[in-house]
Amino acid sequence: MKTADAIKHYGSAARLSEALDISSAAVSMWGEEVPFGRAYQLQVLTKGKLQATPKEQNTKAAAAA
């Protein structure tokens, strides 16, 4: 899951961090990809609107594009 997609879904990094009950500084440290544990948590919280994918799947998808 891309960090930008998660932020877009929630409207801001601050709202995303509130949903996960973490600091916005923690979100800013993620880089391009949401850590898998947090991605899975977001998948559950959004009832599947955001999907957790293993990093190697994201890498393969980017390489295929």
mmCIF file of the N, C-alpha and C atoms, coordinates in Angstrom:
data_MODEL
# 
_entry.id   MODEL 
# 
loop_
_atom_site.group_PDB 
_atom_site.id 
_atom_site.type_symbol 
_atom_site.label_atom_id 
_atom_site.label_alt_id 
_atom_site.label_comp_id 
_atom_site.label_asym_id 
_atom_site.label_entity_id 
_atom_site.label_seq_id 
_atom_site.pdbx_PDB_ins_code 
_atom_site.Cartn_x 
_atom_site.Cartn_y 
_atom_site.Cartn_z 
_atom_site.occupancy 
_atom_site.B_iso_or_equiv 
_atom_site.pdbx_formal_charge 
_atom_site.auth_seq_id 
_atom_site.auth_comp_id 
_atom_site.auth_asym_id 
_atom_site.auth_atom_id 
_atom_site.pdbx_PDB_model_num 
ATOM 1   N N  . MET A 1 1  ? 0.843   -1.168 0.000   1.00 0.00 ? 1  MET A N  1 
ATOM 2   C CA . MET A 1 1  ? 0.000   0.000  0.000   1.00 0.00 ? 1  MET A CA 1 
ATOM 3   C C  . MET A 1 1  ? 0.894   1.238  0.000   1.00 0.00 ? 1  MET A C  1 
ATOM 4   N N  . LYS A 1 2  ? 0.577   2.141  -0.862  1.00 0.00 ? 2  LYS A N  1 
ATOM 5   C CA . LYS A 1 2  ? 1.327   3.387  -0.952  1.00 0.00 ? 2  LYS A CA 1 
ATOM 6   C C  . LYS A 1 2  ? 0.870   4.350  0.146   1.00 0.00 ? 2  LYS A C  1 
ATOM 7   N N  . THR A 1 3  ? 1.819   5.024  0.743   1.00 0.00 ? 3  THR A N  1 
ATOM 8   C CA . THR A 1 3  ? 1.508   6.002  1.782   1.00 0.00 ? 3  THR A CA 1 
ATOM 9   C C  . THR A 1 3  ? 0.599   7.089  1.229   1.00 0.00 ? 3  THR A C  1 
ATOM 10  N N  . ALA A 1 4  ? 0.864   7.532  0.015   1.00 0.00 ? 4  ALA A N  1 
ATOM 11  C CA . ALA A 1 4  ? 0.051   8.588  -0.598  1.00 0.00 ? 4  ALA A CA 1 
ATOM 12  C C  . ALA A 1 4  ? -1.407  8.163  -0.730  1.00 0.00 ? 4  ALA A C  1 
ATOM 13  N N  . ASP A 1 5  ? -1.651  6.892  -1.041  1.00 0.00 ? 5  ASP A N  1 
ATOM 14  C CA . ASP A 1 5  ? -3.027  6.400  -1.164  1.00 0.00 ? 5  ASP A CA 1 
ATOM 15  C C  . ASP A 1 5  ? -3.742  6.418  0.181   1.00 0.00 ? 5  ASP A C  1 
ATOM 16  N N  . ALA A 1 6  ? -3.034  6.045  1.233   1.00 0.00 ? 6  ALA A N  1 
ATOM 17  C CA . ALA A 1 6  ? -3.626  6.046  2.573   1.00 0.00 ? 6  ALA A CA 1 
ATOM 18  C C  . ALA A 1 6  ? -3.940  7.475  3.016   1.00 0.00 ? 6  ALA A C  1 
ATOM 19  N N  . ILE A 1 7  ? -3.016  8.392  2.759   1.00 0.00 ? 7  ILE A N  1 
ATOM 20  C CA . ILE A 1 7  ? -3.241  9.797  3.124   1.00 0.00 ? 7  ILE A CA 1 
ATOM 21  C C  . ILE A 1 7  ? -4.416  10.355 2.330   1.00 0.00 ? 7  ILE A C  1 
ATOM 22  N N  . LYS A 1 8  ? -4.471  10.042 1.048   1.00 0.00 ? 8  LYS A N  1 
ATOM 23  C CA . LYS A 1 8  ? -5.570  10.517 0.202   1.00 0.00 ? 8  LYS A CA 1 
ATOM 24  C C  . LYS A 1 8  ? -6.908  10.006 0.730   1.00 0.00 ? 8  LYS A C  1 
ATOM 25  N N  . HIS A 1 9  ? -6.951  8.748  1.138   1.00 0.00 ? 9  HIS A N  1 
ATOM 26  C CA . HIS A 1 9  ? -8.194  8.164  1.643   1.00 0.00 ? 9  HIS A CA 1 
ATOM 27  C C  . HIS A 1 9  ? -8.693  8.922  2.873   1.00 0.00 ? 9  HIS A C  1 
ATOM 28  N N  . TYR A 1 10 ? -7.793  9.277  3.764   1.00 0.00 ? 10 TYR A N  1 
ATOM 29  C CA . TYR A 1 10 ? -8.173  9.957  5.007   1.00 0.00 ? 10 TYR A CA 1 
ATOM 30  C C  . TYR A 1 10 ? -8.213  11.481 4.877   1.00 0.00 ? 10 TYR A C  1 
ATOM 31  N N  . GLY A 1 11 ? -7.685  12.012 3.804   1.00 0.00 ? 11 GLY A N  1 
ATOM 32  C CA . GLY A 1 11 ? -7.733  13.453 3.585   1.00 0.00 ? 11 GLY A CA 1 
ATOM 33  C C  . GLY A 1 11 ? -6.507  14.214 4.046   1.00 0.00 ? 11 GLY A C  1 
ATOM 34  N N  . SER A 1 12 ? -5.759  13.652 4.974   1.00 0.00 ? 12 SER A N  1 
ATOM 35  C CA . SER A 1 12 ? -4.518  14.283 5.436   1.00 0.00 ? 12 SER A CA 1 
ATOM 36  C C  . SER A 1 12 ? -3.725  13.280 6.262   1.00 0.00 ? 12 SER A C  1 
ATOM 37  N N  . ALA A 1 13 ? -2.444  13.551 6.411   1.00 0.00 ? 13 ALA A N  1 
ATOM 38  C CA . ALA A 1 13 ? -1.597  12.687 7.242   1.00 0.00 ? 13 ALA A CA 1 
ATOM 39  C C  . ALA A 1 13 ? -2.044  12.745 8.698   1.00 0.00 ? 13 ALA A C  1 
ATOM 40  N N  . ALA A 1 14 ? -2.528  13.911 9.124   1.00 0.00 ? 14 ALA A N  1 
ATOM 41  C CA . ALA A 1 14 ? -2.992  14.052 10.512  1.00 0.00 ? 14 ALA A CA 1 
ATOM 42  C C  . ALA A 1 14 ? -4.199  13.159 10.775  1.00 0.00 ? 14 ALA A C  1 
ATOM 43  N N  . ARG A 1 15 ? -5.147  13.132 9.856   1.00 0.00 ? 15 ARG A N  1 
ATOM 44  C CA . ARG A 1 15 ? -6.330  12.275 10.028  1.00 0.00 ? 15 ARG A CA 1 
ATOM 45  C C  . ARG A 1 15 ? -5.956  10.801 9.964   1.00 0.00 ? 15 ARG A C  1 
ATOM 46  N N  . LEU A 1 16 ? -5.024  10.472 9.100   1.00 0.00 ? 16 LEU A N  1 
ATOM 47  C CA . LEU A 1 16 ? -4.548  9.091  9.018   1.00 0.00 ? 16 LEU A CA 1 
ATOM 48  C C  . LEU A 1 16 ? -3.916  8.678  10.339  1.00 0.00 ? 16 LEU A C  1 
ATOM 49  N N  . SER A 1 17 ? -3.080  9.532  10.888  1.00 0.00 ? 17 SER A N  1 
ATOM 50  C CA . SER A 1 17 ? -2.430  9.201  12.158  1.00 0.00 ? 17 SER A CA 1 
ATOM 51  C C  . SER A 1 17 ? -3.450  9.074  13.285  1.00 0.00 ? 17 SER A C  1 
ATOM 52  N N  . GLU A 1 18 ? -4.484  9.895  13.274  1.00 0.00 ? 18 GLU A N  1 
ATOM 53  C CA . GLU A 1 18 ? -5.543  9.793  14.284  1.00 0.00 ? 18 GLU A CA 1 
ATOM 54  C C  . GLU A 1 18 ? -6.271  8.455  14.172  1.00 0.00 ? 18 GLU A C  1 
ATOM 55  N N  . ALA A 1 19 ? -6.547  8.022  12.946  1.00 0.00 ? 19 ALA A N  1 
ATOM 56  C CA . ALA A 1 19 ? -7.248  6.752  12.740  1.00 0.00 ? 19 ALA A CA 1 
ATOM 57  C C  . ALA A 1 19 ? -6.447  5.583  13.300  1.00 0.00 ? 19 ALA A C  1 
ATOM 58  N N  . LEU A 1 20 ? -5.123  5.679  13.220  1.00 0.00 ? 20 LEU A N  1 
ATOM 59  C CA . LEU A 1 20 ? -4.249  4.610  13.700  1.00 0.00 ? 20 LEU A CA 1 
ATOM 60  C C  . LEU A 1 20 ? -3.795  4.826  15.141  1.00 0.00 ? 20 LEU A C  1 
ATOM 61  N N  . ASP A 1 21 ? -4.157  5.959  15.721  1.00 0.00 ? 21 ASP A N  1 
ATOM 62  C CA . ASP A 1 21 ? -3.756  6.323  17.080  1.00 0.00 ? 21 ASP A CA 1 
ATOM 63  C C  . ASP A 1 21 ? -2.227  6.355  17.220  1.00 0.00 ? 21 ASP A C  1 
ATOM 64  N N  . ILE A 1 22 ? -1.597  7.002  16.229  1.00 0.00 ? 22 ILE A N  1 
ATOM 65  C CA . ILE A 1 22 ? -0.151  7.196  16.243  1.00 0.00 ? 22 ILE A CA 1 
ATOM 66  C C  . ILE A 1 22 ? 0.131   8.667  15.946  1.00 0.00 ? 22 ILE A C  1 
ATOM 67  N N  . SER A 1 23 ? 1.372   9.082  16.100  1.00 0.00 ? 23 SER A N  1 
ATOM 68  C CA . SER A 1 23 ? 1.718   10.480 15.825  1.00 0.00 ? 23 SER A CA 1 
ATOM 69  C C  . SER A 1 23 ? 1.838   10.720 14.319  1.00 0.00 ? 23 SER A C  1 
ATOM 70  N N  . SER A 1 24 ? 1.617   11.958 13.919  1.00 0.00 ? 24 SER A N  1 
ATOM 71  C CA . SER A 1 24 ? 1.794   12.299 12.508  1.00 0.00 ? 24 SER A CA 1 
ATOM 72  C C  . SER A 1 24 ? 3.265   12.181 12.116  1.00 0.00 ? 24 SER A C  1 
ATOM 73  N N  . ALA A 1 25 ? 4.170   12.332 13.087  1.00 0.00 ? 25 ALA A N  1 
ATOM 74  C CA . ALA A 1 25 ? 5.598   12.142 12.815  1.00 0.00 ? 25 ALA A CA 1 
ATOM 75  C C  . ALA A 1 25 ? 5.877   10.700 12.410  1.00 0.00 ? 25 ALA A C  1 
ATOM 76  N N  . ALA A 1 26 ? 5.177   9.759  13.025  1.00 0.00 ? 26 ALA A N  1 
ATOM 77  C CA . ALA A 1 26 ? 5.354   8.348  12.664  1.00 0.00 ? 26 ALA A CA 1 
ATOM 78  C C  . ALA A 1 26 ? 4.941   8.120  11.216  1.00 0.00 ? 26 ALA A C  1 
ATOM 79  N N  . VAL A 1 27 ? 3.834   8.719  10.813  1.00 0.00 ? 27 VAL A N  1 
ATOM 80  C CA . VAL A 1 27 ? 3.372   8.583  9.424   1.00 0.00 ? 27 VAL A CA 1 
ATOM 81  C C  . VAL A 1 27 ? 4.407   9.178  8.476   1.00 0.00 ? 27 VAL A C  1 
ATOM 82  N N  . SER A 1 28 ? 4.982   10.314 8.839   1.00 0.00 ? 28 SER A N  1 
ATOM 83  C CA . SER A 1 28 ? 5.953   10.969 7.959   1.00 0.00 ? 28 SER A CA 1 
ATOM 84  C C  . SER A 1 28 ? 7.228   10.149 7.781   1.00 0.00 ? 28 SER A C  1 
ATOM 85  N N  . MET A 1 29 ? 7.477   9.212  8.678   1.00 0.00 ? 29 MET A N  1 
ATOM 86  C CA . MET A 1 29 ? 8.678   8.377  8.585   1.00 0.00 ? 29 MET A CA 1 
ATOM 87  C C  . MET A 1 29 ? 8.478   7.135  7.712   1.00 0.00 ? 29 MET A C  1 
ATOM 88  N N  . TRP A 1 30 ? 7.268   6.874  7.245   1.00 0.00 ? 30 TRP A N  1 
ATOM 89  C CA . TRP A 1 30 ? 6.991   5.665  6.480   1.00 0.00 ? 30 TRP A CA 1 
ATOM 90  C C  . TRP A 1 30 ? 7.694   5.622  5.130   1.00 0.00 ? 30 TRP A C  1 
ATOM 91  N N  . GLY A 1 31 ? 7.877   6.730  4.495   1.00 0.00 ? 31 GLY A N  1 
ATOM 92  C CA . GLY A 1 31 ? 8.417   6.711  3.144   1.00 0.00 ? 31 GLY A CA 1 
ATOM 93  C C  . GLY A 1 31 ? 7.308   6.422  2.149   1.00 0.00 ? 31 GLY A C  1 
ATOM 94  N N  . GLU A 1 32 ? 7.645   5.791  1.046   1.00 0.00 ? 32 GLU A N  1 
ATOM 95  C CA . GLU A 1 32 ? 6.680   5.556  -0.029  1.00 0.00 ? 32 GLU A CA 1 
ATOM 96  C C  . GLU A 1 32 ? 5.658   4.476  0.311   1.00 0.00 ? 32 GLU A C  1 
ATOM 97  N N  . GLU A 1 33 ? 6.076   3.476  1.068   1.00 0.00 ? 33 GLU A N  1 
ATOM 98  C CA . GLU A 1 33 ? 5.208   2.339  1.395   1.00 0.00 ? 33 GLU A CA 1 
ATOM 99  C C  . GLU A 1 33 ? 4.771   2.369  2.860   1.00 0.00 ? 33 GLU A C  1 
ATOM 100 N N  . VAL A 1 34 ? 3.502   2.044  3.098   1.00 0.00 ? 34 VAL A N  1 
ATOM 101 C CA . VAL A 1 34 ? 3.001   1.881  4.465   1.00 0.00 ? 34 VAL A CA 1 
ATOM 102 C C  . VAL A 1 34 ? 3.579   0.572  5.004   1.00 0.00 ? 34 VAL A C  1 
ATOM 103 N N  . PRO A 1 35 ? 4.127   0.566  6.212   1.00 0.00 ? 35 PRO A N  1 
ATOM 104 C CA . PRO A 1 35 ? 4.610   -0.696 6.790   1.00 0.00 ? 35 PRO A CA 1 
ATOM 105 C C  . PRO A 1 35 ? 3.480   -1.733 6.784   1.00 0.00 ? 35 PRO A C  1 
ATOM 106 N N  . PHE A 1 36 ? 3.829   -3.003 6.507   1.00 0.00 ? 36 PHE A N  1 
ATOM 107 C CA . PHE A 1 36 ? 2.802   -4.014 6.285   1.00 0.00 ? 36 PHE A CA 1 
ATOM 108 C C  . PHE A 1 36 ? 1.827   -4.139 7.450   1.00 0.00 ? 36 PHE A C  1 
ATOM 109 N N  . GLY A 1 37 ? 2.295   -4.097 8.671   1.00 0.00 ? 37 GLY A N  1 
ATOM 110 C CA . GLY A 1 37 ? 1.395   -4.205 9.826   1.00 0.00 ? 37 GLY A CA 1 
ATOM 111 C C  . GLY A 1 37 ? 0.378   -3.076 9.856   1.00 0.00 ? 37 GLY A C  1 
ATOM 112 N N  . ARG A 1 38 ? 0.832   -1.873 9.568   1.00 0.00 ? 38 ARG A N  1 
ATOM 113 C CA . ARG A 1 38 ? -0.076  -0.724 9.516   1.00 0.00 ? 38 ARG A CA 1 
ATOM 114 C C  . ARG A 1 38 ? -0.999  -0.812 8.301   1.00 0.00 ? 38 ARG A C  1 
ATOM 115 N N  . ALA A 1 39 ? -0.482  -1.320 7.194   1.00 0.00 ? 39 ALA A N  1 
ATOM 116 C CA . ALA A 1 39 ? -1.315  -1.481 6.002   1.00 0.00 ? 39 ALA A CA 1 
ATOM 117 C C  . ALA A 1 39 ? -2.456  -2.456 6.279   1.00 0.00 ? 39 ALA A C  1 
ATOM 118 N N  . TYR A 1 40 ? -2.150  -3.543 6.964   1.00 0.00 ? 40 TYR A N  1 
ATOM 119 C CA . TYR A 1 40 ? -3.195  -4.504 7.309   1.00 0.00 ? 40 TYR A CA 1 
ATOM 120 C C  . TYR A 1 40 ? -4.209  -3.851 8.248   1.00 0.00 ? 40 TYR A C  1 
ATOM 121 N N  . GLN A 1 41 ? -3.732  -3.072 9.211   1.00 0.00 ? 41 GLN A N  1 
ATOM 122 C CA . GLN A 1 41 ? -4.626  -2.368 10.128  1.00 0.00 ? 41 GLN A CA 1 
ATOM 123 C C  . GLN A 1 41 ? -5.544  -1.423 9.341   1.00 0.00 ? 41 GLN A C  1 
ATOM 124 N N  . LEU A 1 42 ? -4.995  -0.727 8.360   1.00 0.00 ? 42 LEU A N  1 
ATOM 125 C CA . LEU A 1 42 ? -5.803  0.173  7.535   1.00 0.00 ? 42 LEU A CA 1 
ATOM 126 C C  . LEU A 1 42 ? -6.811  -0.599 6.689   1.00 0.00 ? 42 LEU A C  1 
ATOM 127 N N  . GLN A 1 43 ? -6.419  -1.771 6.213   1.00 0.00 ? 43 GLN A N  1 
ATOM 128 C CA . GLN A 1 43 ? -7.349  -2.600 5.449   1.00 0.00 ? 43 GLN A CA 1 
ATOM 129 C C  . GLN A 1 43 ? -8.562  -2.954 6.308   1.00 0.00 ? 43 GLN A C  1 
ATOM 130 N N  . VAL A 1 44 ? -8.315  -3.316 7.556   1.00 0.00 ? 44 VAL A N  1 
ATOM 131 C CA . VAL A 1 44 ? -9.405  -3.657 8.477   1.00 0.00 ? 44 VAL A CA 1 
ATOM 132 C C  . VAL A 1 44 ? -10.245 -2.419 8.788   1.00 0.00 ? 44 VAL A C  1 
ATOM 133 N N  . LEU A 1 45 ? -9.589  -1.311 9.118   1.00 0.00 ? 45 LEU A N  1 
ATOM 134 C CA . LEU A 1 45 ? -10.309 -0.083 9.472   1.00 0.00 ? 45 LEU A CA 1 
ATOM 135 C C  . LEU A 1 45 ? -11.171 0.445  8.326   1.00 0.00 ? 45 LEU A C  1 
ATOM 136 N N  . THR A 1 46 ? -10.693 0.287  7.090   1.00 0.00 ? 46 THR A N  1 
ATOM 137 C CA . THR A 1 46 ? -11.428 0.805  5.930   1.00 0.00 ? 46 THR A CA 1 
ATOM 138 C C  . THR A 1 46 ? -12.340 -0.245 5.311   1.00 0.00 ? 46 THR A C  1 
ATOM 139 N N  . LYS A 1 47 ? -12.443 -1.391 5.959   1.00 0.00 ? 47 LYS A N  1 
ATOM 140 C CA . LYS A 1 47 ? -13.285 -2.496 5.474   1.00 0.00 ? 47 LYS A CA 1 
ATOM 141 C C  . LYS A 1 47 ? -12.947 -2.858 4.029   1.00 0.00 ? 47 LYS A C  1 
ATOM 142 N N  . GLY A 1 48 ? -11.638 -2.878 3.746   1.00 0.00 ? 48 GLY A N  1 
ATOM 143 C CA . GLY A 1 48 ? -11.154 -3.321 2.445   1.00 0.00 ? 48 GLY A CA 1 
ATOM 144 C C  . GLY A 1 48 ? -11.023 -2.253 1.382   1.00 0.00 ? 48 GLY A C  1 
ATOM 145 N N  . LYS A 1 49 ? -11.392 -1.021 1.687   1.00 0.00 ? 49 LYS A N  1 
ATOM 146 C CA . LYS A 1 49 ? -11.237 0.041  0.689   1.00 0.00 ? 49 LYS A CA 1 
ATOM 147 C C  . LYS A 1 49 ? -9.763  0.276  0.377   1.00 0.00 ? 49 LYS A C  1 
ATOM 148 N N  . LEU A 1 50 ? -8.917  0.130  1.393   1.00 0.00 ? 50 LEU A N  1 
ATOM 149 C CA . LEU A 1 50 ? -7.466  0.117  1.196   1.00 0.00 ? 50 LEU A CA 1 
ATOM 150 C C  . LEU A 1 50 ? -7.015  -1.323 1.380   1.00 0.00 ? 50 LEU A C  1 
ATOM 151 N N  . GLN A 1 51 ? -6.131  -1.796 0.534   1.00 0.00 ? 51 GLN A N  1 
ATOM 152 C CA . GLN A 1 51 ? -5.684  -3.186 0.567   1.00 0.00 ? 51 GLN A CA 1 
ATOM 153 C C  . GLN A 1 51 ? -4.208  -3.288 0.934   1.00 0.00 ? 51 GLN A C  1 
ATOM 154 N N  . ALA A 1 52 ? -3.928  -4.120 1.919   1.00 0.00 ? 52 ALA A N  1 
ATOM 155 C CA . ALA A 1 52 ? -2.539  -4.407 2.293   1.00 0.00 ? 52 ALA A CA 1 
ATOM 156 C C  . ALA A 1 52 ? -1.971  -5.379 1.269   1.00 0.00 ? 52 ALA A C  1 
ATOM 157 N N  . THR A 1 53 ? -0.795  -5.067 0.748   1.00 0.00 ? 53 THR A N  1 
ATOM 158 C CA . THR A 1 53 ? -0.123  -5.964 -0.184  1.00 0.00 ? 53 THR A CA 1 
ATOM 159 C C  . THR A 1 53 ? 1.324   -6.111 0.255   1.00 0.00 ? 53 THR A C  1 
ATOM 160 N N  . PRO A 1 54 ? 1.853   -7.322 0.185   1.00 0.00 ? 54 PRO A N  1 
ATOM 161 C CA . PRO A 1 54 ? 3.272   -7.503 0.520   1.00 0.00 ? 54 PRO A CA 1 
ATOM 162 C C  . PRO A 1 54 ? 4.140   -6.634 -0.381  1.00 0.00 ? 54 PRO A C  1 
ATOM 163 N N  . LYS A 1 55 ? 5.251   -6.161 0.147   1.00 0.00 ? 55 LYS A N  1 
ATOM 164 C CA . LYS A 1 55 ? 6.127   -5.248 -0.588  1.00 0.00 ? 55 LYS A CA 1 
ATOM 165 C C  . LYS A 1 55 ? 6.557   -5.817 -1.936  1.00 0.00 ? 55 LYS A C  1 
ATOM 166 N N  . GLU A 1 56 ? 6.846   -7.128 -1.988  1.00 0.00 ? 56 GLU A N  1 
ATOM 167 C CA . GLU A 1 56 ? 7.295   -7.693 -3.261  1.00 0.00 ? 56 GLU A CA 1 
ATOM 168 C C  . GLU A 1 56 ? 6.216   -7.601 -4.333  1.00 0.00 ? 56 GLU A C  1 
ATOM 169 N N  . GLN A 1 57 ? 4.938   -7.628 -3.969  1.00 0.00 ? 57 GLN A N  1 
ATOM 170 C CA . GLN A 1 57 ? 3.877   -7.450 -4.956  1.00 0.00 ? 57 GLN A CA 1 
ATOM 171 C C  . GLN A 1 57 ? 3.892   -6.031 -5.492  1.00 0.00 ? 57 GLN A C  1 
ATOM 172 N N  . ASN A 1 58 ? 4.078   -5.050 -4.610  1.00 0.00 ? 58 ASN A N  1 
ATOM 173 C CA . ASN A 1 58 ? 4.146   -3.660 -5.051  1.00 0.00 ? 58 ASN A CA 1 
ATOM 174 C C  . ASN A 1 58 ? 5.331   -3.450 -5.983  1.00 0.00 ? 58 ASN A C  1 
ATOM 175 N N  . THR A 1 59 ? 6.457   -4.056 -5.676  1.00 0.00 ? 59 THR A N  1 
ATOM 176 C CA . THR A 1 59 ? 7.653   -3.931 -6.501  1.00 0.00 ? 59 THR A CA 1 
ATOM 177 C C  . THR A 1 59 ? 7.426   -4.546 -7.875  1.00 0.00 ? 59 THR A C  1 
ATOM 178 N N  . LYS A 1 60 ? 6.821   -5.731 -7.931  1.00 0.00 ? 60 LYS A N  1 
ATOM 179 C CA . LYS A 1 60 ? 6.547   -6.389 -9.209  1.00 0.00 ? 60 LYS A CA 1 
ATOM 180 C C  . LYS A 1 60 ? 5.568   -5.576 -10.042 1.00 0.00 ? 60 LYS A C  1 
ATOM 181 N N  . ALA A 1 61 ? 4.537   -5.023 -9.406  1.00 0.00 ? 61 ALA A N  1 
ATOM 182 C CA . ALA A 1 61 ? 3.554   -4.225 -10.130 1.00 0.00 ? 61 ALA A CA 1 
ATOM 183 C C  . ALA A 1 61 ? 4.205   -2.982 -10.724 1.00 0.00 ? 61 ALA A C  1 
ATOM 184 N N  . ALA A 1 62 ? 5.087   -2.346 -9.979  1.00 0.00 ? 62 ALA A N  1 
ATOM 185 C CA . ALA A 1 62 ? 5.775   -1.155 -10.468 1.00 0.00 ? 62 ALA A CA 1 
ATOM 186 C C  . ALA A 1 62 ? 6.708   -1.505 -11.624 1.00 0.00 ? 62 ALA A C  1 
ATOM 187 N N  . ALA A 1 63 ? 7.376   -2.648 -11.541 1.00 0.00 ? 63 ALA A N  1 
ATOM 188 C CA . ALA A 1 63 ? 8.293   -3.068 -12.598 1.00 0.00 ? 63 ALA A CA 1 
ATOM 189 C C  . ALA A 1 63 ? 7.542   -3.415 -13.880 1.00 0.00 ? 63 ALA A C  1 
ATOM 190 N N  . ALA A 1 64 ? 6.327   -3.932 -13.740 1.00 0.00 ? 64 ALA A N  1 
ATOM 191 C CA . ALA A 1 64 ? 5.538   -4.329 -14.900 1.00 0.00 ? 64 ALA A CA 1 
ATOM 192 C C  . ALA A 1 64 ? 4.938   -3.123 -15.622 1.00 0.00 ? 64 ALA A C  1 
ATOM 193 N N  . ALA A 1 65 ? 4.807   -2.005 -14.926 1.00 0.00 ? 65 ALA A N  1 
ATOM 194 C CA . ALA A 1 65 ? 4.160   -0.816 -15.507 1.00 0.00 ? 65 ALA A CA 1 
ATOM 195 C C  . ALA A 1 65 ? 5.048   -0.091 -16.485 1.00 0.00 ? 65 ALA A C  1 
# 
